[in-house]
Amino acid sequence: MFNRILIANRGEIALRIIRACRELGVKSVAVHSEADANSLHVQMADDAICIGPAPAKDSYLKIANIISAAEVADVDAIHPGYGFLSENEHFVQICESCNIKFIGPTSENIRKMGDKSMARETMKKCGVPTIPGSKAIVKTQEEALKVAHEAGYPVLIKATAGGGGKGMRIAHNDVSLAQSYLMAQSEAERAFGNGNVYIEKYIENARHVEMQILADHYGHTIWLGERDCSIQRRHQKLLEETPCPVLTPDLRRRMGKTAVRAAEYIGYRSAGTIEFLLDSKGNYYFMEMNTRIQVEHPVTEMATGIDILKTQIRIAAGEKLTIEQKEVNPTGHVIEWRVNAEDPFNNFAPSPGRLEWLNFPGGPGVRVDSHVYTGYDIPPFYDSMIAKIIVRGDNREDAMNRLARALGETLIEGVKTTIPLGLAILNDSQFRRGKYHTGFLDQFLKDGLGLKIAAHNNG
């Protein structure tokens, strides 16, 4: 096992890694920007090092600063969390060259799956169903038009690098394609320093279903069940649940085995997620692989009782995966809601500022992952998520009621949050029947969010 781990991240995931380190008897080293000097992960780590000014490009994305901090702190491993450098092949290569263990997959794994266009072609070779679209990077508008006509509108233009919904645009005709193509390229370049995009058929009314996998260095790979992540805004998830309301046991097994086959084909090592789109007829298609820990990993932890973070660290340390597939038995129903400092009444505009008052929920079956506290100043420089509220119930109705109770107990003053939106969705009859898809939230908002919230509060 490692002696000291540097956490190349911030916020709730940094705190989650610190907790895992503490339970494993490993010392933790936090890095932070000047804006995060008072963050909870800085206070909870065994040591902390400032790595630069507030902007992420000058701190959390500054590879040289992070490696310097790792050498000064004399760590033997780096955990990247999610986002930032977690799927940066170059960063992994530098860690490897400096004899610092990267807690995640190999640089070769990331090279194969980090570029989404390359990942699609790799998955085709191992027999995983993929969405029709371009075979490689689409370099010109003329090529984009040709691919769109072959696949048929609507199409989805996607950045080959990164994630989090950045560099993604839907086009329904030739005119919108030209504009969306340029916008996706521009956004991808700003977000990831890589403006390459590819195009695939947009499957309307699909569900976003992902399979959590774990793989060690000895050829042992297992899947831990699925998460339905279809409630999204701007291609970014807001709610995740397991089990998926529409999966049959047979379809679940087939998707799980497909995920394992995909991971084994590339020799994957670490925790990871294979993401699929599921259409209304039960057909599923590979979308992408996340070669890192996921924001929503607590959903699977609550359902299976398996600590994914600690297992990921053990795998990186060279330990064998001791869990057999037959021992993975998810129970109950788990739902997570992301609490973002955003105003859902104002196009999800960020709402940074001081948390004047904060109270998180408790009680049976409730877990809260967060890095904020009363008096904390939410900086405007980073992702707006300030907490994840995860609940487990005996069944889906029980879990929905528990989450509604937990969100109602969550008291936040000083900033706007997505909590009213969560309560409104939980009160929606279609959602409660499990009848939703990736376009659900857009339609929900068009139908009048304010009226739904008012109806809920008056009910």
N, C-alpha and C positions, 0 to 999 in steps of 0.2 A: 504494500500500500504506500501511497505517497506520504511525504512528510509535510509539504507546504504547497498549497494550490493558490495561484493568482486568479482572481475572477475578473475577466475582461468585459465587464458589463456593469449595469446599474439597476436601480429600482427593485421591484419585487423578485425578479429572477436572481439577482445577485444575493439577496437575502435568503432565498430558497436554497441556493448553493452553499451559503455559509452554514445554514442549519444542517445540511447533509454532511458537510465536512466535520462539523462538531460531533455529530453522532458517530462518525467513522474515526474520530480521534485524530483528525488532520487539521493543521493550522491553516487559516485562511488569510489571504492578503487582498484587500480591496483596492482598486484603483478608482479615481474619481476626477471629474472636472472641477473647476473652481466653483461652478454653480451647484455642485452636489456635495460641497464640503460638509453640510449638515444632514445629509441623507442618512437614513437608518442603517443602510448596509455598511456605510463608513464607520458608524458607531459600533456595530456588532462584530465586525471583523477583528481578527487578532492584530493585524497591522493595516495601515492605509497609506496610499501614496497618491499625491496629486499628479495628474499627467497632462494638464493643459487647461486652456480657457474653455468657456462654456460650449461653443459650437462643437458638435460631434466630430467634424472633420479635423479639429485641432486637438482632440482628446481621445474619445472612444474609438475613433477610426484611424488614429495615428499609430501605425504599427511600430515605428521606431521608439516611440515613447513607452508603449506597453512592453516591448521587449526589454528596454532599459530598466523599467520598473521590475520586471521579472528577474533580471540579473542582479539588481541591487538587493532585492528581497531574498535572493537565493532559493527560488521555488523550483520544484521539479516537474510541475505541470501547470497548464493554463486551462481554465474552463471558460468558454466564450459565451455561455448562455444562449439566447436567441437574438436575432437581429445583429446589427453592427458587423463584426468580423466573423460571425459564427459559421458562415458558409463561404469564406474567402479562401480560395485555394492557395493564393500567394502567402497569406498569413500562416496557414498550416505548414507550408514548405519552410518558412523561416523558423517556425517553432522546431520543426524536425532538424533543421541544420544547426540550431543552437542547443540541441540535445534537451529540449524542453518538451515534455509530453503534451500533446494537444488532446484534450478530453472530448473526443468526437471521432468521426471517421477519418480515414486517410485522405491525403490530398488527392490521390487518384480517385477515390470514391466521389469526392466533391467535384472533381473535374468531369467525371462521367455524368453526374446527376445535377450539378449546379447550373449548368447550361441547359435550359429547359428544352431547347430544340434538339441538342445532342441526346438528352435523356429520352425523348420520345423515340428517336431512332434506335437507341439501345434497348428500350422496352419492346419494340417491334421484333427485334432479333431473338428475344427470349419468349416470344409468344404472348406477351401481355397486350390486351386490346387497347388501341389508342384512338384518339379522335382524328378524323380526317383533317388534313391541312398541309402546310408547307413541310418539305423534307429537311429544310435547313433555314438559315437566316434569310429573311426577305430584305434585300438590299435597296430596292427601288420601288417607287409608287407603281410603276408599270408591272413589276413582278407581283406586287401586292394585289393589283386588280386581277391578274391572271389566276392567282391562287384562290381569291374570293369567288371568282366565277366558277372555278372547278369544284370548290367545296359547297358553294351555294350560300346565299345570305340567310340569316345573319352570321357574321364571323367575329371572332375575338382576336384582337391584336395584343400580343403579350411580350413583355420584356424577357429576354433569355436569361438574364441575371436577376438576383434579388428576390423579393417577395413582398408580402404585406399589401398587395393590391396596387403597388406602384407600377406604372408603365403598362396599364391594361385599359383597353378601349373596345367597345362594341360598335360595329358598323352594320347598318342595315341596307345600304345601297352604295353606289359608286361615289357619290358626292361625299357622304359621311366617311367613307373609307379613306379618301385622300386626306381629309382633315384629321381623322383619328390616328392614321398612320404617323403623321408628323408629330402629333401631340404625344403619342406613346413613346416615340423615339426620344423626344425632348425630355419627358419626365423620367425615363429610364436613365438617360445620361446624367441628369441632375442627381438622381437618387443613388445610382450604383457606379457612375463613371463608365458605363457601358450602354450605348444607345441601341444595341442590336435587338431586333424584335422578330418574332415569327407569327404565323397566322394559323388558326384552327377553326373548324366549324363551331359555332356557338350553339350549344344544346339548350334550348329553352325549357324552362320549368324543371330543370335537373336538380338533384340533390348533391351536395358536396359531402362525401363520406370518406373518411380517412382511416387507415389501419395503422395502429401503433405496433412497431416491431422492435425487438432487441436481438442483437447478434454479437457473439464474442469472437475471439481470435482463433477459435478451434473448430470452426465450421458449424456451430450450433446457433440456429436462428428460430425464434418463436414470434407469434403475433399475440397481442393482448386484447383483441377486440377492436371495435370501431368507435368512431365519434362522428355524429352528424353535425356538420358545421355550416348548415345552409342559411342560417340567419346572419346576413352580412350587409354592411353598408360600404360602398366603394370597394368591394371585393375584400373587405376586412371583416373578420368574424366578430360577432358580438355575443352569440350564445352557442354553446356546444352541449350535446347530450349523448348519452349512451344508455341502453341500446338505441340504435336508429329505429324510429317508429315503423318503418316500412320493410325492414330486412327480415326475410324468413331465415330460419336456421340453416337451410341449405345454401342460400345466397351468401349468408355471412361466412360459412365455411369456405366457399369457393373464392370469395374476395380475400379472405385471410390467407389461404394457400397461395393465391396469386401474389400477394404482397411478399410472402416469404420467398417465393420463386424469384421475384424481381430483386430482392436484396441479396440472395445467394448468387445470382447471376453475375453481379458486379463485385462479389466478395466483400460485401458491406460489413463494417464493424462499428458497433455503438448503438445508441438509441436512434431511431429514425421513424419517419412516417411516409407511407405511400398514400397519395391522395387520388381519389377517383371521383368522376362524375357519374351519377346513377340516373338513368332516364326513367320515364314513367312506365316503361315496359320491363324494367328489371335488368336492362343491359348496362354494364359498367365499363368505363374507359379510364385508362391511366391519364392523370392530369400532370402530376409532378411528384417529386420526392423532396421532402424536407430533411436534409442531412444534419439534423440538430435536435435538441430538445424543443418541444412545442410549447407555446403559451398555455395550451389547454391540457397539458399532461396530467394535471390533478384529476381530471374527469376519469381517466383510466386508473389512476392510483386509487381513487375512492371506490371504484367498482371491483377492482381485482385485489386490493390490499398489497400490491407490489410497489415498492418505492423505486420509481424509474430513475430518479436522479442518483441515488446511491448505487443502483445497479450500473448505471452508465459510468460512474467513477470507478467502480470495481473492474468493469470490463477494460477500461483504459489502463488500469494498473496491471493488467495481464491475468486477472482471475477468470476462471471458467464460469459460464452462466449455469447456475445450478437448478434453474427452473425448467421443468419439462413441459411440453405443450399440454399434456393431459392434466397438469396441475393448474392451468390457467382457467379459472371458473368465475367470470364476472357475475355479480349478483346485484339485485335491486336495480334502481334507476338513478342516474346521476345527471345533474344539469349544472352548467357554469354560466354565469353572467359576468361580462366584463364591465366594470365601472370605469368609464372614461370621463375625464374633466373636459366635457364638451357640452354644447347646447343643442339638444336635438330639435328645438324649435327654430333654430337659426342655422340650418344646413350643417349641423355638427361642427360649428365653429369652436376652435379650442378655447378653453376657459381656464387659463393659468391664474395663479394668485394664491393668497394665503388661506389655509384651511382654519377658519375661525373656530369651528367646533366639529368634532368627528366622533361618531359612535358606530362601531361595527356590530353585526348581529352575533348571536351565540345560540346555544341550545343543541339538542340532539341532531346529528347528521349535517352539521354546518361547518364548513371550513372557509377561512378567509386568508388569501395570500395578498399581502400588501406591504408597501414600504413607507406609507404616509402616517402622519399623526397630527393631533391638534397643534396648530401653530406652524406646521410645515408649509413652506412656500413652494408651490408647484411651478417649476421653471418652464418657460415657453419654448425651450430648445429641443425637446425630445418628444417621444410618443406620449399621447395623452392618457394612457391607461394608468390608473392609480390603485386599482384593486381588482381581484377576482373573487367572486362569491360562489362557492361550490356547495351544492347540497346533494344528499343522498336520501332516497325514499324507498319504501318497499316496492313501489310501482310508479309509473309515470305520473299519475294523478297526485299521488302522495308527494312526489318530488316537486311538481309544479306548485302545489300549495305551500310546501315548505320554502321554496325559493321566493314566492310572493311574500310570505311572512318575513323572511330574512331581509329582503329588499326594503320592506316597510320599516324594519328596525334600524336600517342604515341611515343615520342622520349626518348630513354633511352641510355645513354652512360656510359660505365664503366664495364658492365656485359653483357653476352649473355642472350637472352630471347626467349620465345616461340612465339613471335609476328610474325616472318617470317613464321612459320608453320601455324599460324592462317590465315594469308593472303593467303597462298597457298591452304589451305582447302576451304576457301571461294571462290576461283577461280576454284575449281574442278567441272566439269560438273555433276558428279554423286552426289556429295553432294548438289549441287544447285537444283537437281531434288528430293532431299529427299531420295535418294537410298543409304542408308548406314546402318551399323550394328556394333556390338562390335568388329568385326575383320577388320573394314574399315581402321583404321589408320595403322595397321601393313602392310596391302597390299599397302596402299598409300605410305608408306616409302620404301617398296620393289620396287615399280614402279619408284622410283627416285625422291626424294623430291627436290634435287637441281635443276633438270631440270624444275620441276613445278614452283619453286620460280622464276627461271630465266625467264620462259615464262610469269609469272604474272608481274614481274617488267618491262619486255620489252613490255607488252601489253598496 
